[in-house]
Amino acid sequence: MAFEYMWQLLDKELTLYSIILVMVFIALIYGSISDILTRELSDVLTYGMIIAGLMLRLIFSVAESDWSFILAGLLGLGVCFAIGSGLYYSRVWGGGDAKLLIGLGAIFGMELSVNTFMLSFMVNMLIAGAIYGLAYAAWLYFNNQDRISIFETKGQANMLFISVLLLLGIFTITAPAWMKMSAVVLLGIVLVLLLTRLVKKVEDVCMTKRTRVSELKEGDWLKDDIYADGKYICGKKDLGIDAEQIQAMEKAKIKSVKIKLGIPYVPVFMVGFMLTLAFGNWYGVF
């Protein structure tokens, strides 16, 4: 039954979770619109969610003389801080996405159970994010086919095409089960490599933009390393440029640089939130 999990959650503590669900819904709607239009997420929103989540849980803990509310919030904060930091420092997410996850961890909290809302939310968001990322890359590719070339030479394309046909032939020929499985595995590897190359080409062509240095903002990610008089100023290894680096580029009279454009990811948080409300811990049946 759709949204059965939401009713179970509300029955658990109607006042607390009704406030939480409304607050998160409004925050994710606002964040999604902001991310799509500006590719930015306000610190007021993310830090506000962290503070509001912990304060709300503390108030309920005091009012109900039950410290499990605030302890769950602190556990959710800690777990999501670790996950968000890992995704940020591995350059998968921007800082805004990581802070949003931390805020949701503080608000929803986390219990030592596979049925906790936050765990179900992260699983649903992971699946939604994978589908969304592939769909977004495919949309960019089909709208920019004239600018994107997956292979540098025709020889590479022919070699891959022949390899795929060979694997498909092995798969379709009657053979022992182990051979079919080997063909599936090899075909999967080829397709993953092809998809990885496609995503990389889409990123290089469609997700970079040349921007004037005067228009740069703190946190922007650079596509290339920037040098002035042989001295390194900033570059692609930095997790977002800071004010000093922008000033150094202006002082070196660098006019423009290429920056990376991230995928607006907050809508995935919204989809994951709605899927969790509707279906909860659906993977538990496995």
N, C-alpha and C positions, 0 to 999 in steps of 0.2 A: 504494500500500500504506500503510495507516494506521500511524503511528508509525515509518515508515521514517526520517524526519528525525531522530528521537531516537536511533536506533541509529547513524546516521552521526555524530551529535554525540559519542556515547559512544566510538565507534571512534577519534575524533580524539585524545582524551586521556581515557581511561577514569576515572582517579582524580579529576582535577580536575572534570570535568563531572558525574560521578555525585554528588559532594558538592554541587555547585551546584544540580543538579536537585532533590535531596532537600531542600536548605535552602530553595529558593524555593517548592517545593510546600507545605512546612509553614508558611512565612511567609504565603503567600497564603491558605491555609485559615484560619489564625488571624485574619488581617486581614479576610477576608470576613465571618467570624462577628462580629467586633468592629464592623465598619462597619454591618452589618445591625441589630445589637442596640442599639448606642449612637451610631451616626453619627460615631464618632471613630476615629482611627488613632493608636496610641501612637508617640511620638517614639522610644521605645526600639526599636521594631520597625524604623522607617524609617532612623534613623541607624545602628542596629545592622547593617542590610543594607549600607549604604554602607561602613562600616568593615570589616565581615567580608569583603565582596567584594574590596576593595582589598588587605586583608591576605592573603587567600587567594591572590590573583593574584601578589602580591609574593613570597610564600613559594615558589610554583611557578616564578616567574622566576629566583629565586636557586638553587633546587634543580636546575633544568634548564639554567641559564645561558642562558636565552632570555628577553630582556626584552620580547618581543612580548606576553606574558601581561599584564603590568602596564600596558603602553602601550595595549593594547586596552581595559583597564578604565578608564583615565584618559580615553580618547577617548569611551567610552560614558557616563562620568560627565558630561563636558563637553557632549555633544550632548543628553543627557536633561535636564541642568540648564537649557539654553537653551529646550528645548521645554516642560518643566514650568513654568518661570518665566513663559513666554508665556501658557500656559493659566491659570496662577494669577492673573496681573495683568490678564488679560482677563475674569476672574471666571467662567471656564468650570469650573475645578476648584478644590477647596479645597487648603489647604496640605499636608494629609496625602497626597492623591493625587499631588501634584507631587513630594513627597519620596519616595514609593514608587517612582515612575518613575525618579527619580535613583538610588535604591538598586539597582533592577534593571539600570540602565545600567552601574553599577559592577560588578555581579556577572557579568552576561552579557558585558560588553564589546562593542566594536564594531570590525569591521575595515572596510577600504575596499573593500567588495564588496556587491553586491545580495543575496548569499546569506548575509549575516551574520544570526545568530539574532535579534538585537535589532531589526533592521529588519523582519524577517518578523513578529516579535511585535507591533510597533507597528501594522503594517497589519492584522493579524488583530484586534487590540484595537479599532482604529478602526471596523471593520465590525461587530464584536460590540457596541460601545458605541452605534452608531447604532440598531441593531435593539433593543437593550435599552432605550435612552432612549425610543423611540417606544412600545414595548410597555408600559413603566412608566407613561408619560403616558396611554396608552389605558386601562390598568387603573384608574388614579386617576379618569379621566373617567367610566367606566362605573359606578364605585362611588360617584360623587358627582354624578350627573346632575341631581339636584334642587337642587344648590347652584351649578351652573355654567351660565352662559348665555353662549354664544359671541358673540352679537350683542346690542347694546344695544336695538335696536328691530326690529320686524318688517319695516320697510322695508328695512333693511340685508340681512336674511336673504332677502327676496324678490328684491332686486336681484342678489345673488350667485347665487341659485338660477337665475334667468333667464339670467344670463351663462354659467353652466356648461352649461345646456341648449343655449344658442346655439352654444357652442364644440363641444359634442358633435355637434350637427346638422351643423356645417361639416365636422367630421372624418368623419362617416359618408356624407356626400354625395360621389358620384363627382366627383373634381376632380384637377387636376394635382398632381404629387408635392409641389411647393413649397407648395401651399396646405394639404395634409395636414400637412406638417411644421410650418407656421405654427400650425395649429390645435393640434397636440400641444404646441408650445412655450407657447402662450397658456394652454392647459389646465393644463400643468405649473405655470406661474406662479401661476394662481388656486389650485391645490391646495396649493402651498407656502405661499402667504399664509394660506389657511384653516388649514393645519396649524400655522403659526407662531402664529396668533391662539389656536388651541385650546390649544397648549402654554403660552402666556402666561396664559390664563385658569385652566388647571389649576394653574400655579405660584402665582397669586395666591390661589386658594381652598384648595388642598390642601397646599401646600408652605411655608406660613407658620404660625407658632404664637406666641400671646401668652404671654410668659414673665415671671415675676417677676424684677426686677433682681437680687435676692439669689441667684437661681439661674443667672444668666448665667455663661458660661465665656469665657476668653480665646479669641479666634478666631471667636466667633459672629458671623454676618453679620446686620446689622439691615435690616429692611424699609423703614423710614422714617428721616428725619433727626430728631434729638433736640435740642431747645433748652431752655434754662433761663434765665429772665429775659432773653430775646432773644439769648442767647449760644449759639452752636453748640457742642455737646458731642461728638457723634459721629453717624454716620449711614450711609446706604447706599453712599456713595462710599468708605468705609473698607474695607480688605481684612481684615476681622475686627477686633473691638474688643479693646482691651488693658485691663490691670488699672486704669490711671489713669482711663480712660473709665468703667469700671464704678463706681469710687469716686466720680467726679464725678456720675454719675446718682444714686447713693445719697445723696450730700450734697445734691443738688437735690430729694430726696424724691420721685423718680420711682418709681412703684410697679411698673409693668410696661411692656414694649415688645414689638413684633413682631419675630421673628427668622426668617430664611430657613432652610428645611430642605433640604439638598442630597439628591440621589439617592445611595443607597449604591452607590458605583462600584467598590469593590475587587473584587466578584464578576466584573466585566468583565475585570479583570487576570487572574483565574483562568481565565476562558473563553479569553481570548487566548493564555495560556500553554499550555493544553491543545490548542488548535487548531494552534499552532505546532509542538508536539511531534508531533502527528498528521500534519500536512500540510505543514509547513515553508513554503517559498517557492512556494506554489501559483500565485501571480499571475505567476510567471516564464514560464509557458507562453504568456502573452499578449504 
